[in-house]
């Protein structure tokens, strides 16, 4: 994780019963209550935010250090995250 990050630590998990996203420290991150057709998609996107931050850091580091192995790893992680966001993972 990014040492400079000020957000609630991950992983973030959707608590479907409470309709909340809960951080790794047990704190609520997002309230998903309300009647919206986008609630599930929003929850998936919010839930993977800490992982996206980590993956973006790996992508930047792979460029900064010309590290092809790290780039391949980060691209694989990005594909998994995209599938989760799309509801396929």
Secondary structure by P-SEA (a helix, b strand, c coil): cccccccccccccccccccccccccccccccccccccaaaaaaaaaaaaaaaaaaaaaaaaaaaaccaaaaaaaaaaaaaaaaaaaccc
